[in-house]
Amino acid sequence: MEITQILFWFLSVLAVFGALMMVTSKNPVYSVLWLIVVFFAISGHYILLNAQFLAIVNIIVYAGAIMVLFLFVIMLMNLNAETEPQKNKWLKIAGVVAGCSLMLVFVAALRQSDELLKAPVSMGGETGLIKTLGKTLFTDYVLPFEISSVLFLSAMVGAVVIGKKGD
Amino acid sequence: MSDIPISHILFVSTALFFIGMYGLFTRRNMITMLMAIELILNSVNINFVVFNKYLYPDKLDGIFFTIFIVTIAAAEAAVAIAIIINLYRSHKSIDVEDATDMKY
């Protein structure tokens, strides 16, 4: 059992447990906090997969920006376990059964994915660093990069217009 | 590094995807449903990075797809939260089943 394998199992268990707690906890604030735990575990997976820059971006954007936004909105609306609307029990059981069946199909299909690999490949440790990524981003991916900046501008304007009080 | 089989990582992302799916179907709180969507997007991101590393280690397309998905998720969350705040103002509730009429 190597150190990467121990780390992999630890992060996997943390991610799945955090996701389960996020889905099942009644208080929305606890849901947000468990989702932040999941995002940190996923960032650890990215580091194990040689995507260091992506791990940092994931923490900054998700845990730092999106989740803080969610937390502020939840506190602004004063949501807690009492105001949480609940669906009935049978719908939850139906959700568990349907989700588990579909997951079983997926797992059975993915079981043979190890044979996809022709040979064990090793990519250099510097592949996911910002130097390599930046060079590719500003040569091959410069058009999607600029388009995403326009998308952000329109999302910003749209959020302000929609969220404006009165009409 | 490559001694972790690809199937194990795919199992983890599949589990996260279906946990997010269950959350999307069983919660009625709109904000929690949005959080379940973020979980689903993240499980897809793991798949992109894994396939990039294991199948095409000399390319970077999977990592760039993931970066663009993260940026689009940020924009989507901002607009969706603006819509939810507007709905909360007019309906005084964030239950999806209360939002049965448009605008008024």
Contacts between the chains, C-beta under 8 A, distances in Angstrom:
chain1	res1	chain2	res2	distance
A	2	B	3	6.7
A	4	B	1	6.3
A	4	B	3	7.0
A	4	B	4	6.7
A	5	B	3	6.8
A	5	B	4	6.3
A	8	B	4	5.2
A	8	B	8	7.3
A	8	B	9	7.8
A	12	B	8	7.6
A	12	B	12	4.6
A	15	B	12	6.4
A	15	B	16	6.3
A	16	B	12	6.8
A	16	B	15	5.2
A	16	B	16	6.8
A	16	B	19	7.2
A	19	B	15	7.6
A	19	B	16	5.4
A	19	B	19	4.3
A	19	B	20	7.0
A	19	B	39	6.0
A	20	B	19	6.1
A	22	B	19	8.0
A	22	B	23	7.1
A	22	B	35	6.9
A	22	B	39	7.2
A	23	B	19	5.6
A	23	B	20	7.7
A	23	B	22	5.9
A	23	B	23	3.9
A	23	B	26	7.6
A	23	B	27	7.6
A	23	B	36	7.0
A	28	B	29	6.1
A	28	B	31	6.1
A	28	B	32	5.8
A	31	B	32	5.6
A	31	B	35	6.1
A	32	B	35	6.9
A	35	B	35	5.4
A	35	B	38	7.0
A	35	B	39	6.8
A	38	B	16	7.5
A	38	B	39	6.7
A	38	B	42	7.4
A	39	B	42	7.0
A	42	B	42	5.4
A	42	B	45	7.5
A	42	B	46	6.4
A	45	B	9	7.3
A	45	B	12	7.6
A	45	B	46	6.1
A	45	B	49	8.0
A	46	B	46	8.0
A	46	B	49	6.2
A	48	B	1	7.6
A	48	B	4	7.5
A	49	B	9	7.7
A	49	B	49	5.1
A	49	B	50	6.4
A	49	B	53	5.1
A	50	B	1	7.2
A	50	B	53	6.0
A	51	B	49	5.3
A	51	B	53	7.6
A	51	B	63	5.5
A	51	B	66	7.7
A	53	B	63	7.9
A	54	B	49	6.7
A	54	B	63	5.8
A	54	B	66	5.9
A	54	B	67	6.6
A	57	B	67	6.4
A	57	B	70	6.1
A	58	B	42	7.9
A	58	B	45	7.8
A	58	B	70	6.7
A	61	B	70	5.3
A	61	B	71	7.6
A	61	B	73	7.9
A	61	B	74	5.6
A	62	B	38	7.2
A	62	B	42	7.6
A	62	B	70	7.3
A	62	B	73	7.9
A	65	B	74	6.4
A	66	B	38	6.8
A	66	B	73	7.1
A	66	B	74	6.0
A	66	B	77	4.9
A	69	B	77	6.5
A	69	B	78	7.2
A	69	B	81	6.1
A	70	B	31	6.2
A	70	B	34	7.5
A	70	B	35	6.5
A	70	B	77	7.6
A	70	B	81	7.4
A	73	B	31	6.4
A	73	B	81	5.5
A	73	B	84	7.1
A	73	B	85	6.7
A	74	B	31	6.1
A	76	B	85	7.9
A	77	B	88	5.8
A	77	B	94	6.6
A	79	B	29	7.3
A	79	B	31	7.4
A	79	B	94	7.2
A	84	B	29	5.9
A	85	B	28	4.2
A	85	B	29	6.1
A	85	B	95	4.3
A	85	B	97	7.6
A	86	B	28	7.3
A	87	B	26	5.5
A	87	B	27	7.4
A	87	B	28	5.8
A	91	B	25	7.8
A	91	B	26	6.4
A	92	B	26	5.1
A	95	B	22	5.1
A	95	B	25	4.8
A	95	B	26	4.7
A	96	B	22	6.7
A	98	B	25	8.0
A	99	B	18	4.6
A	99	B	19	7.8
A	99	B	21	5.6
A	99	B	22	4.6
A	99	B	25	7.8
A	100	B	18	7.6
A	102	B	18	6.5
A	102	B	21	7.8
A	103	B	14	6.1
A	103	B	15	6.8
A	103	B	18	4.4
A	106	B	14	4.8
A	106	B	18	7.6
A	107	B	11	6.0
A	107	B	14	6.2
A	110	B	7	5.6
A	110	B	10	4.6
A	110	B	11	6.6
A	110	B	14	6.6
A	111	B	7	6.1
A	112	B	7	7.8
A	113	B	6	5.5
A	113	B	7	4.8
A	113	B	10	5.9
A	114	B	5	5.1
A	114	B	6	6.0
A	114	B	7	5.2
A	116	B	6	7.0
A	116	B	54	7.8
A	116	B	55	6.8
A	117	B	6	6.4
A	117	B	54	6.1
A	117	B	55	7.5
A	120	B	2	4.9
A	121	B	2	6.6
A	121	B	54	7.1
A	121	B	57	4.6
A	122	B	1	6.6
A	122	B	2	6.0
A	122	B	57	7.4
A	123	B	53	6.5
A	123	B	57	3.7
A	123	B	58	7.2
A	127	B	57	7.5
A	127	B	60	7.3
A	128	B	63	6.6
A	132	B	60	7.1
A	133	B	60	6.6
A	133	B	63	6.7
A	133	B	64	7.8
A	133	B	67	8.0
A	136	B	60	5.2
A	136	B	64	7.1
A	137	B	64	7.0
A	141	B	64	5.4
A	144	B	64	7.8
A	144	B	68	6.1
A	148	B	68	6.2
A	148	B	71	5.2
A	148	B	72	7.2
A	151	B	71	7.7
A	151	B	72	6.9
A	151	B	75	5.8
A	152	B	71	7.2
A	152	B	74	7.9
A	152	B	75	5.7
A	155	B	75	3.6
A	155	B	76	7.6
A	155	B	78	5.6
A	155	B	79	5.5
A	156	B	78	7.2
A	158	B	79	5.3
A	158	B	82	7.3
A	159	B	78	4.6
A	159	B	79	5.3
A	159	B	81	7.5
A	159	B	82	4.2
A	160	B	82	7.7
A	162	B	79	6.8
A	162	B	82	4.2
A	162	B	83	5.8
A	162	B	86	5.8
A	163	B	82	3.8
A	163	B	85	5.5
A	163	B	86	6.3
A	165	B	89	7.4
